[in-house]
Amino acid sequence: MKTKAGMYAVLAVLLLGCVGMAAAQSKDVPKSLVRFANESLIKLGTDAQLVAFVQQDNLKPVPVDKLKDLDAKWQNKQIEDFIKTLMANSVSARLAKVIAAYKFIPEAFIMNAQGTIIGETNRTSTYWKGQAEKFTAAYKGGAGAVWFGPLAYDESTKVNGVQISVPVMTSTKAIGAICFTINVDEWEKR
């Protein structure tokens, strides 16, 4: 890296690019929530520990057929010990810590470059998100962007929520994504 200032300049350009893309995706999301995503959630995608966890996991890609098989077992509740281990890992602990300050975020999960969950705060309905828009739009082939889902009832958290995904960023590219569920009732009360 040439200089810290240069690295921060690159990061600023990347983050500003993500902010510009987010506005076009947020027609039904309150402007205050868009602002929060672009000012606060996007920063969580650059958390040094989370970035390091994703970088490490990306060194071990898994064949898509195996991911689909694991995902089917996950959905059919056939690998509960695997899920408990994942939810108790260092990645999940760090993710829980970074969202603890936000009482309106009941759930978050972090995905590697394949869209595989490597840490989560709550059990999700699926393991592999590689083809889901919440991953593909935020990862964006390494370009990174902020993605806003529609307002919907979230089964895993039992709240009316909006899912927002942000890229996990190195200084030069997206290497994964984090998806947050925002409890809109709690958001409005804050």
C-alpha positions as CSV (number, residue, x, y, z in Angstrom):
1,M,0.0,0.0,0.0
2,K,1.5,3.3,-1.0
3,T,0.1,5.5,1.8
4,K,-2.7,5.3,4.3
5,A,-4.1,8.5,2.7
6,G,-4.2,6.7,-0.6
7,M,-5.9,3.7,0.9
8,Y,-8.5,5.9,2.5
9,A,-9.1,7.8,-0.7
10,V,-9.8,4.5,-2.5
11,L,-12.1,3.4,0.2
12,A,-14.0,6.7,0.2
13,V,-14.5,6.4,-3.6
14,L,-15.8,2.9,-3.2
15,L,-18.1,3.8,-0.4
16,L,-19.4,6.9,-2.2
17,G,-20.1,4.7,-5.2
18,C,-22.1,2.3,-3.0
19,V,-24.1,5.3,-1.7
20,G,-25.0,6.4,-5.2
21,M,-26.2,2.9,-6.1
22,A,-28.3,2.6,-3.0
23,A,-30.5,5.6,-3.6
24,A,-31.8,4.0,-6.8
25,Q,-32.8,0.8,-5.0
26,S,-34.7,2.3,-2.1
27,K,-38.0,3.6,-3.4
28,D,-40.1,2.1,-0.6
29,V,-37.6,2.4,2.2
30,P,-37.8,5.5,4.5
31,K,-35.1,8.1,3.7
32,S,-33.9,8.0,7.3
33,L,-33.2,4.3,6.9
34,V,-31.4,4.8,3.6
35,R,-29.3,7.4,5.3
36,F,-28.5,5.1,8.2
37,A,-27.5,2.3,5.8
38,N,-25.2,4.6,3.8
39,E,-23.7,6.2,6.9
40,S,-23.5,3.4,9.5
41,L,-24.2,-0.1,8.1
42,I,-21.8,0.4,5.2
43,K,-19.0,1.0,7.8
44,L,-19.7,-2.4,9.3
45,G,-18.7,-4.0,6.0
46,T,-15.2,-2.6,6.6
47,D,-14.8,-3.8,10.2
48,A,-11.3,-5.2,10.2
49,Q,-12.2,-8.4,12.1
50,L,-15.1,-9.2,9.8
51,V,-13.1,-8.5,6.7
52,A,-10.3,-10.8,8.0
53,F,-12.9,-13.6,8.7
54,V,-14.3,-13.4,5.2
55,Q,-10.8,-13.2,3.6
56,Q,-9.8,-16.4,5.5
57,D,-13.0,-18.2,4.5
58,N,-12.7,-17.2,0.8
59,L,-9.4,-19.2,0.7
60,K,-11.5,-22.4,1.0
61,P,-14.1,-22.3,-1.8
62,V,-16.6,-25.1,-1.8
63,P,-18.1,-26.7,-5.0
64,V,-21.6,-25.4,-5.7
65,D,-23.1,-28.9,-5.7
66,K,-21.8,-29.4,-2.2
67,L,-23.2,-26.0,-1.1
68,K,-26.6,-26.9,-2.6
69,D,-26.5,-30.3,-0.7
70,L,-25.6,-28.5,2.6
71,D,-28.4,-26.0,2.0
72,A,-31.0,-28.7,1.5
73,K,-29.9,-30.4,4.7
74,W,-30.0,-27.0,6.5
75,Q,-33.5,-26.4,5.3
76,N,-34.6,-29.9,6.3
77,K,-33.0,-29.5,9.7
78,Q,-30.6,-32.4,9.2
79,I,-27.4,-30.6,10.2
80,E,-28.4,-28.9,13.5
81,D,-25.0,-29.6,15.1
82,F,-23.3,-27.8,12.2
83,I,-25.6,-24.9,12.6
84,K,-25.0,-24.6,16.3
85,T,-21.3,-24.7,15.7
86,L,-21.6,-21.9,13.1
87,M,-23.7,-19.8,15.4
88,A,-21.2,-20.2,18.2
89,N,-18.1,-19.3,16.1
90,S,-15.9,-16.2,16.3
91,V,-17.5,-14.7,13.2
92,S,-21.0,-14.9,14.7
93,A,-19.7,-13.5,18.0
94,R,-18.1,-10.5,16.3
95,L,-21.2,-9.9,14.2
96,A,-23.4,-9.9,17.3
97,K,-21.0,-7.5,19.0
98,V,-21.1,-5.0,16.1
99,I,-24.9,-4.9,15.9
100,A,-25.5,-4.9,19.7
101,A,-25.7,-1.1,19.8
102,Y,-28.7,-1.2,17.4
103,K,-31.7,-2.5,19.2
104,F,-33.7,-2.3,16.0
105,I,-31.5,-4.9,14.3
106,P,-32.7,-8.3,15.5
107,E,-30.6,-10.3,13.0
108,A,-27.6,-10.2,10.8
109,F,-25.6,-12.8,8.8
110,I,-22.3,-12.5,6.9
111,M,-21.5,-14.3,3.7
112,N,-18.3,-15.1,1.8
113,A,-17.7,-14.5,-1.9
114,Q,-19.8,-17.6,-2.7
115,G,-22.8,-16.3,-0.7
116,T,-22.2,-18.9,2.0
117,I,-23.1,-17.9,5.5
118,I,-20.0,-17.9,7.7
119,G,-21.6,-16.3,10.7
120,E,-25.1,-15.4,11.9
121,T,-26.9,-14.0,14.9
122,N,-30.1,-16.1,14.4
123,R,-30.8,-19.3,12.5
124,T,-31.7,-18.4,8.9
125,S,-34.0,-20.5,6.7
126,T,-31.2,-21.2,4.2
127,Y,-27.4,-21.6,4.3
128,W,-26.4,-20.7,0.8
129,K,-27.4,-17.3,-0.4
130,G,-25.3,-17.3,-3.6
131,Q,-28.2,-16.9,-5.9
132,A,-30.3,-14.6,-3.7
133,E,-30.5,-10.9,-4.5
134,K,-29.6,-10.0,-1.0
135,F,-26.2,-11.4,-1.8
136,T,-25.7,-10.9,-5.5
137,A,-26.8,-7.2,-5.4
138,A,-24.5,-6.3,-2.5
139,Y,-21.5,-8.4,-3.6
140,K,-22.1,-7.3,-7.2
141,G,-19.3,-9.4,-8.6
142,G,-16.7,-7.7,-6.4
143,A,-17.9,-4.1,-7.1
144,G,-20.0,-3.8,-4.0
145,A,-23.3,-2.0,-3.5
146,V,-26.0,-1.5,-0.9
147,W,-29.2,-3.5,-1.4
148,F,-32.6,-2.8,0.2
149,G,-35.2,-5.6,0.3
150,P,-39.0,-5.0,0.5
151,L,-40.9,-4.5,3.8
152,A,-42.0,-8.0,4.8
153,Y,-42.7,-10.2,7.7
154,D,-39.5,-12.0,8.6
155,E,-40.0,-15.6,9.8
156,S,-36.7,-16.0,11.6
157,T,-37.1,-12.9,13.7
158,K,-40.9,-12.7,13.8
159,V,-40.9,-8.9,13.0
160,N,-42.0,-6.7,10.2
161,G,-38.7,-5.9,8.6
162,V,-36.6,-4.6,5.8
163,Q,-33.4,-6.5,4.9
164,I,-30.4,-4.4,4.0
165,S,-27.2,-5.9,2.6
166,V,-23.9,-4.2,2.4
167,P,-20.6,-5.4,0.9
168,V,-17.7,-6.6,3.0
169,M,-14.9,-4.5,1.5
170,T,-11.2,-4.6,1.3
171,S,-9.5,-1.4,0.2
172,T,-10.1,-2.4,-3.4
173,K,-13.1,-4.7,-3.8
174,A,-16.1,-6.5,-2.3
175,I,-15.2,-9.9,-0.9
176,G,-18.6,-10.9,0.6
177,A,-21.7,-9.3,2.1
178,I,-23.6,-8.7,5.4
179,C,-27.3,-8.8,5.5
180,F,-29.2,-7.0,8.4
181,T,-32.8,-7.3,9.2
182,I,-34.2,-4.0,10.4
183,N,-37.3,-4.1,12.7
184,V,-39.2,-1.2,11.2
185,D,-41.5,-0.8,14.2
186,E,-38.5,-0.4,16.5
187,W,-36.8,1.8,13.9
188,E,-39.8,4.2,13.9
189,K,-39.7,4.3,17.8
190,R,-36.0,5.2,18.1
